[in-house]
Amino acid sequence: MRRRKSMNTVCIRRYGPALLFGVALLLSIVSPGWAEIPGVNGPILNCTAKADYITLGDGLTLQIWGFAPGNGRAQYPGPTVFVNQGETVIVNLTNDLAEPVSMIFPGQANVVATEVTPPTAAGLVTLEALPGGTVSYTFEVTEPGTYCYQSGTNMDKQIPMGLFGALIVRPSVAPFNDGKHAYNHEDSAFDREFLFLLSEMDIVHQEMVEFGEPIDTTTFFPVYWFINGRNAPDTMYPAGVPWLPTQPYNCMPMIMPGEKMLMRVIGIGRDLHPFHYHGNHARIIAKDGRLLSSVPGAGADLSHDLFTIQSTPGNTFDAIFQWTGRGLGWDIYGTGPGYEHDCMDMDGDGYDDMTYEYCADHGKSFPVILPAQLELTFGGMWSGSPFLGDSGSLPPGQGGLNPMAAFTFMWHSHTEKEMVNNDIFPGGMMTMMMVMPHGSMAME
């Protein structure tokens, strides 16, 4: 079997990973859409099922099958599609693969499939496009929320190959149709949103499909794990970087203290992935596109806090994550000469009205004395200071990956073997969440 290394990726890793990551982080911060989920707007989507190649976090290149927007290159995952509640969605699927393909939309009712261009055939689940054929799928989205779409043909083979994507339905009822609510209730309000589409890949499976060999899908054994179609460290590059043309989506969430982050978590593929986030618990407000409500109109009154989302295949979760620094017991902006600042709480919520500092900890000293530099090993995210937005002195060649002196938290699968790229750590289903100091970026 051939296993390819991308020369672009090898060169990047050999000659400039720190420089590229620093540039990538800066690009992510200054980009006007840094807090938006990249994707395409519906309600009409023309897509093509076709083969292409992706580059994994260790430089290996593998063939995938993906849904391409229009007649462009296939994507892993397929385009993230945004529609509004109440719209009639039309998805036109053309098949450029050598076997039948179809699409299904879990959570959507009354999907009508019609032939546009022959040949097509009735499948076990829905109408399939045979090689060269086109099928149109039409349905009304009646409920807002986070959903997925995927192949409905030979699913044990075609979904692991990459025939899947995310479908996000925006609420339509005022005032919740402002782009800052996930559902028609105030309990779903957020400041920034990020997608976490979790999948896995078996390289033997991919290569046998590429070369037309018969496969036994019961022996599926993944060795690569993905967030939004990338492995770490590639998850942390900006969306749309040119050296990952078939993997356009990144995952590096960034918020400022006090902001509410909406986590849209989708489990796709075959395995459970316990997705773990450091820094705080997240409040689970919805599952499978439905608010966790005891009765209609009650909002997310059945919401609950978790520190790990058990993401199972086919399920989606919406969660609200917030970081404030409350209860740390020390002033996150520093104390002593050079760190003078006020904590102004005019609205009585316990936090500074501008920086969201927890005022009860204002002026409290850092609780330990840091060792001298000669006694430390420096990580690339260490700014030289324990305080938010503050950079300290570092030895030559150290640091450099955290230009805004953010607080950095690893977010990853809690199945530890999924934090590797084919047994090489670090990699896999992992990224970093960064708490940025207020004033370091613009609000949307």
C-alpha positions as CSV (number, residue, x, y, z in Angstrom):
1,M,0.0,0.0,0.0
2,R,1.2,3.5,-0.8
3,R,1.4,6.0,2.0
4,R,2.2,9.5,1.0
5,K,3.9,12.4,2.7
6,S,2.9,15.9,1.7
7,M,6.0,17.9,0.9
8,N,4.3,21.1,1.9
9,T,3.5,19.7,5.3
10,V,7.0,18.2,5.8
11,C,8.6,21.6,5.0
12,I,6.2,23.4,7.3
13,R,7.0,21.0,10.2
14,R,10.8,21.0,9.5
15,Y,11.5,24.7,9.1
16,G,9.0,26.8,10.8
17,P,6.3,25.3,13.1
18,A,6.7,28.0,15.8
19,L,6.7,30.8,13.3
20,L,3.8,29.5,11.4
21,F,1.7,28.9,14.5
22,G,2.4,32.4,15.8
23,V,1.3,33.8,12.4
24,A,-1.7,31.5,12.4
25,L,-2.8,32.7,15.8
26,L,-2.4,36.4,14.8
27,L,-4.4,35.7,11.7
28,S,-7.1,34.0,13.7
29,I,-7.3,37.0,16.1
30,V,-7.4,39.8,13.4
31,S,-9.7,38.0,11.0
32,P,-13.1,39.6,11.0
33,G,-14.9,36.2,11.1
34,W,-12.7,34.6,13.8
35,A,-15.7,33.9,16.0
36,E,-17.9,32.6,13.2
37,I,-18.3,29.0,12.1
38,P,-17.1,28.8,8.5
39,G,-19.5,27.2,6.0
40,V,-22.1,27.9,3.3
41,N,-25.5,29.4,3.5
42,G,-28.6,27.6,2.3
43,P,-31.4,26.9,1.7
44,I,-30.1,25.5,-1.6
45,L,-27.0,23.4,-1.7
46,N,-25.5,21.8,-4.8
47,C,-22.9,19.3,-4.0
48,T,-20.9,16.5,-5.6
49,A,-19.7,13.2,-4.0
50,K,-16.2,12.6,-5.2
51,A,-12.7,11.4,-4.2
52,D,-9.8,13.6,-3.1
53,Y,-6.9,13.6,-0.6
54,I,-6.3,15.0,2.8
55,T,-3.1,15.6,4.8
56,L,-3.0,14.2,8.3
57,G,-1.3,15.8,11.3
58,D,1.9,13.8,10.8
59,G,2.2,14.5,7.1
60,L,0.6,11.3,5.8
61,T,-1.8,11.8,2.8
62,L,-4.9,9.6,2.4
63,Q,-7.7,9.4,0.0
64,I,-11.2,10.4,1.2
65,W,-14.6,10.5,-0.2
66,G,-16.3,13.8,0.5
67,F,-19.1,16.1,-0.5
68,A,-17.8,19.0,-2.6
69,P,-19.6,22.4,-2.8
70,G,-20.8,22.6,-6.3
71,N,-18.2,20.9,-8.5
72,G,-15.2,22.0,-6.5
73,R,-12.9,19.7,-4.6
74,A,-14.2,17.3,-2.0
75,Q,-14.1,18.4,1.6
76,Y,-13.5,16.5,4.8
77,P,-16.0,17.0,6.3
78,G,-18.5,18.2,3.8
79,P,-19.6,21.9,3.8
80,T,-21.1,23.1,7.0
81,V,-24.6,24.3,5.9
82,F,-26.5,27.1,7.6
83,V,-30.3,27.5,7.1
84,N,-33.0,29.3,8.9
85,Q,-35.9,27.7,10.8
86,G,-39.0,27.4,8.5
87,E,-37.0,27.4,5.2
88,T,-37.4,24.7,2.6
89,V,-34.0,23.1,2.1
90,I,-33.1,21.7,-1.3
91,V,-29.9,19.6,-1.6
92,N,-28.9,18.5,-5.1
93,L,-26.4,15.6,-5.0
94,T,-24.4,14.6,-8.0
95,N,-22.4,11.4,-7.8
96,D,-18.8,11.3,-9.3
97,L,-17.9,8.1,-7.4
98,A,-18.0,4.6,-8.9
99,E,-20.7,3.3,-6.6
100,P,-24.2,4.5,-5.5
101,V,-24.3,7.4,-3.0
102,S,-27.2,9.1,-1.2
103,M,-27.8,11.6,1.6
104,I,-29.8,11.4,4.8
105,F,-30.6,14.1,7.3
106,P,-31.0,12.9,10.9
107,G,-33.5,15.0,12.8
108,Q,-35.4,16.2,9.7
109,A,-38.9,14.9,8.9
110,N,-40.6,14.3,5.5
111,V,-37.5,14.4,3.3
112,V,-38.6,14.0,-0.3
113,A,-36.0,12.5,-2.7
114,T,-36.5,13.0,-6.5
115,E,-34.5,12.1,-9.6
116,V,-32.9,15.0,-11.4
117,T,-30.5,13.3,-13.7
118,P,-30.5,9.5,-14.3
119,P,-29.2,7.0,-13.4
120,T,-30.7,6.7,-10.0
121,A,-32.1,3.7,-8.0
122,A,-34.1,3.1,-4.9
123,G,-31.8,2.2,-2.0
124,L,-32.5,0.6,1.4
125,V,-33.0,4.0,3.1
126,T,-33.6,6.6,0.3
127,L,-33.2,7.3,-3.4
128,E,-29.6,6.9,-4.5
129,A,-27.6,8.6,-7.2
130,L,-25.8,6.0,-9.3
131,P,-22.5,7.0,-10.9
132,G,-23.1,10.1,-13.0
133,G,-26.7,10.6,-11.6
134,T,-28.2,13.5,-9.6
135,V,-30.8,13.3,-6.8
136,S,-32.6,16.2,-5.1
137,Y,-33.6,16.0,-1.5
138,T,-36.2,18.5,-0.2
139,F,-37.4,19.1,3.3
140,E,-38.6,21.9,5.6
141,V,-36.5,22.6,8.7
142,T,-39.0,23.1,11.5
143,E,-36.7,23.1,14.6
144,P,-33.5,25.1,15.2
145,G,-30.5,23.4,16.4
146,T,-27.3,21.4,15.6
147,Y,-27.6,18.5,13.2
148,C,-25.6,16.5,10.7
149,Y,-26.0,15.0,7.3
150,Q,-24.4,11.8,6.0
151,S,-24.4,9.2,3.3
152,G,-27.4,6.8,3.5
153,T,-25.7,4.1,1.4
154,N,-23.3,1.5,2.6
155,M,-22.9,3.7,5.7
156,D,-20.4,1.4,7.4
157,K,-18.1,2.1,4.5
158,Q,-19.0,5.6,3.2
159,I,-19.3,7.5,6.4
160,P,-15.7,6.5,7.6
161,M,-14.6,7.5,4.1
162,G,-15.8,11.1,4.8
163,L,-19.3,11.4,3.4
164,F,-20.8,13.6,6.2
165,G,-21.1,17.2,7.3
166,A,-22.9,19.6,9.7
167,L,-26.2,21.2,9.3
168,I,-27.0,24.2,11.5
169,V,-30.5,25.6,11.7
170,R,-30.8,29.2,13.1
171,P,-33.9,30.2,15.1
172,S,-36.5,32.4,13.3
173,V,-38.6,33.8,16.1
174,A,-37.8,37.4,17.1
175,P,-35.9,38.4,19.1
176,F,-34.0,35.2,19.0
177,N,-33.2,35.4,15.3
178,D,-30.3,37.8,15.9
179,G,-27.5,35.4,15.2
180,K,-26.7,35.2,19.0
181,H,-29.2,32.5,20.0
182,A,-29.1,28.8,19.2
183,Y,-32.8,28.3,20.0
184,N,-36.0,30.3,20.4
185,H,-35.2,31.0,24.1
186,E,-32.9,33.3,26.1
187,D,-31.3,30.3,27.7
188,S,-29.5,29.7,24.4
189,A,-27.9,33.1,24.2
190,F,-24.2,33.2,23.3
191,D,-21.4,35.6,22.3
192,R,-19.3,33.3,20.1
193,E,-19.9,29.8,18.7
194,F,-17.6,27.0,17.6
195,L,-18.2,23.7,15.9
196,F,-16.7,20.4,17.2
197,L,-17.4,17.7,14.6
198,L,-15.7,14.5,15.9
199,S,-14.6,11.7,13.6
200,E,-12.0,8.9,13.2
201,M,-10.2,7.1,10.4
202,D,-8.6,3.7,9.8
203,I,-5.8,4.1,7.3
204,V,-6.1,0.4,6.1
205,H,-9.8,1.0,5.4
206,Q,-9.0,4.2,3.4
207,E,-6.3,2.6,1.3
208,M,-8.2,-0.6,0.5
209,V,-11.1,1.5,-0.7
210,E,-8.8,3.6,-2.8
211,F,-7.4,0.6,-4.6
212,G,-10.7,-1.1,-5.0
213,E,-10.0,-4.0,-2.6
214,P,-12.9,-5.6,-0.7
215,I,-13.1,-4.6,2.9
216,D,-14.4,-6.1,6.1
217,T,-15.8,-3.2,8.0
218,T,-16.1,-5.2,11.2
219,T,-12.3,-5.0,11.5
220,F,-12.4,-1.2,11.5
221,F,-9.6,0.1,13.8
222,P,-9.0,3.8,13.7
223,V,-5.5,5.3,14.3
224,Y,-6.4,9.0,13.5
225,W,-8.9,11.2,15.2
226,F,-10.3,14.5,14.0
227,I,-12.0,17.7,15.0
228,N,-13.6,19.4,12.0
229,G,-11.6,17.2,9.7
230,R,-8.2,18.0,11.1
231,N,-5.8,16.4,13.6
232,A,-3.7,18.3,16.1
233,P,-1.6,20.4,15.5
234,D,-3.4,21.3,12.3
235,T,-6.7,22.0,14.2
236,M,-5.0,25.2,15.4
237,Y,-4.2,26.7,12.0
238,P,-6.8,29.2,10.7
239,A,-9.7,28.0,8.5
240,G,-9.0,28.0,4.8
241,V,-5.2,27.8,4.9
242,P,-3.9,27.0,1.4
243,W,-1.8,23.9,2.4
244,L,-5.0,22.1,3.6
245,P,-7.3,22.7,0.6
246,T,-9.6,19.8,1.3
247,Q,-9.7,20.4,5.0
248,P,-11.0,24.0,5.2
249,Y,-12.3,24.0,8.8
250,N,-10.2,24.6,11.9
251,C,-11.0,24.4,15.6
252,M,-9.3,26.8,17.9
253,P,-11.9,28.4,20.2
254,M,-11.1,31.8,21.6
255,I,-13.2,33.9,24.0
256,M,-12.7,36.8,26.4
257,P,-13.5,36.5,30.2
258,G,-17.2,36.5,30.8
259,E,-18.3,35.7,27.3
260,K,-20.6,32.8,26.6
261,M,-19.3,30.3,24.0
262,L,-21.8,28.0,22.3
263,M,-20.2,24.6,21.7
264,R,-21.9,22.7,18.9
265,V,-20.7,19.1,19.3
266,I,-21.4,16.4,16.7
267,G,-20.4,12.8,16.9
268,I,-20.0,11.2,13.5
269,G,-18.5,7.9,12.5
270,R,-18.5,4.7,14.6
271,D,-17.0,5.4,18.0
272,L,-17.9,7.2,21.2
273,H,-15.6,10.2,21.9
274,P,-15.5,11.7,25.5
275,F,-14.7,15.3,24.6
276,H,-13.1,17.0,27.6
277,Y,-12.6,20.7,28.0
278,H,-10.3,22.3,30.6
279,G,-11.0,25.6,32.3
280,N,-14.6,25.1,33.5
281,H,-17.6,23.0,33.2
282,A,-20.0,23.5,30.3
283,R,-23.8,23.7,30.7
284,I,-25.6,21.2,28.3
285,I,-28.7,23.0,27.0
286,A,-29.7,20.8,24.1
287,K,-29.3,17.4,22.6
288,D,-30.1,16.3,19.1
289,G,-31.5,19.7,18.2
290,R,-34.0,20.0,21.1
291,L,-33.7,22.2,24.2
292,L,-33.5,20.2,27.4
293,S,-37.0,21.4,28.6
294,S,-39.5,19.9,30.9
295,V,-42.4,21.5,29.1
296,P,-42.5,23.7,26.0
297,G,-41.5,27.3,26.7
298,A,-39.6,26.4,29.9
299,G,-36.3,27.0,28.2
300,A,-33.3,24.8,29.1
301,D,-34.6,24.1,32.7
302,L,-33.2,20.5,32.4
303,S,-29.8,21.8,31.5
304,H,-26.8,20.5,33.6
305,D,-23.1,21.0,33.9
306,L,-20.6,18.5,32.6
307,F,-16.8,18.6,32.3
308,T,-16.8,15.9,29.5
309,I,-19.4,15.4,26.7
310,Q,-19.9,11.8,25.9
311,S,-20.2,12.3,22.2
312,T,-21.9,9.2,20.7
313,P,-22.2,8.5,16.9
314,G,-25.1,10.4,15.4
315,N,-25.8,12.5,18.5
316,T,-25.4,16.3,18.7
317,F,-25.0,18.5,21.8
318,D,-25.3,22.2,22.4
319,A,-23.5,23.5,25.4
320,I,-22.6,26.9,26.9
321,F,-19.1,27.4,28.2
322,Q,-18.0,30.5,30.1
323,W,-14.7,31.4,31.7
324,T,-14.5,34.1,34.4
325,G,-11.6,33.3,36.8
326,R,-14.0,33.3,39.7
327,G,-12.7,31.5,42.7
328,L,-9.1,31.3,41.6
329,G,-8.2,33.3,44.7
330,W,-5.8,35.7,42.9
331,D,-6.0,38.7,40.6
332,I,-5.8,37.5,37.0
333,Y,-4.5,40.9,35.9
334,G,-1.7,41.0,38.5
335,T,-0.8,42.9,41.6
336,G,2.0,45.2,42.8
337,P,4.0,47.9,40.9
338,G,3.2,48.0,37.2
339,Y,-0.1,46.1,37.6
340,E,-2.2,48.9,39.0
341,H,-5.8,48.7,37.9
342,D,-9.4,49.1,39.2
343,C,-12.3,46.7,39.4
344,M,-15.4,48.7,38.7
345,D,-18.6,46.8,39.3
346,M,-21.4,49.3,38.6
347,D,-24.1,46.7,37.7
348,G,-23.5,44.7,40.9
349,D,-22.8,41.3,39.2
350,G,-19.5,40.9,41.0
351,Y,-17.3,41.5,37.9
352,D,-15.6,44.5,36.4
353,D,-17.8,46.1,33.7
354,M,-15.1,46.2,31.1
355,T,-12.6,43.4,31.8
356,Y,-14.9,41.0,33.6
357,E,-12.4,40.6,36.4
358,Y,-13.9,38.9,39.5
359,C,-13.8,41.8,41.9
360,A,-13.7,39.6,45.1
361,D,-10.2,38.5,44.0
362,H,-9.1,42.0,43.0
363,G,-5.7,42.8,44.5
364,K,-5.0,39.3,45.8
365,S,-1.5,38.2,45.1
366,F,-0.4,35.2,43.1
367,P,-0.4,32.4,45.7
368,V,3.1,30.9,44.9
369,I,6.6,32.1,44.1
370,L,7.5,31.0,40.6
371,P,10.9,29.2,40.2
372,A,13.8,31.0,38.6
373,Q,14.1,30.7,34.8
374,L,17.0,28.3,35.1
375,E,14.8,25.9,36.9
376,L,12.0,25.9,34.3
377,T,11.2,24.2,31.0
378,F,9.2,26.6,28.8
379,G,6.1,25.6,26.8
380,G,5.4,27.5,23.6
381,M,2.2,29.0,25.0
382,W,3.9,30.4,28.1
383,S,4.0,34.2,27.9
384,G,6.5,34.6,30.7
385,S,3.9,35.8,33.1
386,P,1.0,34.1,35.0
387,F,-1.2,37.1,34.4
388,L,-3.8,37.6,31.6
389,G,-2.5,39.9,28.9
390,D,0.9,40.3,30.4
391,S,4.2,39.1,28.8
392,G,7.3,38.5,30.8
393,S,10.9,37.9,29.9
394,L,11.8,34.6,28.3
395,P,15.1,33.0,27.3
396,P,16.0,33.4,23.6
397,G,14.0,31.0,21.4
398,Q,11.4,30.2,24.0
399,G,7.7,30.9,23.8
400,G,6.3,32.9,20.9
401,L,3.1,31.0,20.3
402,N,0.9,33.3,22.6
403,P,1.4,36.9,21.4
404,M,-1.6,38.2,23.3
405,A,-0.6,36.5,26.6
406,A,-3.9,34.5,26.7
407,F,-4.7,31.8,29.2
408,T,-4.5,28.5,27.3
409,F,-6.4,25.3,28.0
410,M,-6.2,22.0,26.2
411,W,-9.4,20.6,24.9
412,H,-9.3,17.0,23.8
413,S,-10.7,13.5,23.8
414,H,-10.5,11.9,27.2
415,T,-9.8,8.6,25.6
416,E,-6.1,9.2,25.7
417,K,-5.2,7.1,22.7
418,E,-7.2,9.5,20.6
419,M,-4.7,12.3,21.3
420,V,-2.2,10.8,18.8
421,N,-1.5,10.6,15.1
422,N,-1.0,6.9,14.4
423,D,0.5,6.4,17.9
424,I,2.6,9.6,17.9
425,F,1.8,12.1,20.6
426,P,0.7,14.9,20.5
427,G,-1.9,14.9,17.8
428,G,-5.4,13.5,17.1
429,M,-8.5,14.9,18.6
430,M,-7.0,17.8,20.4
431,T,-6.9,21.6,20.2
432,M,-6.3,24.6,22.5
433,M,-9.0,27.0,23.9
434,M,-7.6,30.5,24.6
435,V,-9.0,33.1,27.0
436,M,-7.9,36.4,25.4
437,P,-7.6,39.6,27.4
438,H,-10.3,42.1,26.9
439,G,-9.4,44.7,24.2
440,S,-7.3,42.2,22.2
441,M,-10.0,41.6,19.6
442,A,-13.2,43.1,18.3
443,M,-16.6,41.8,19.1
444,E,-18.7,40.6,16.1
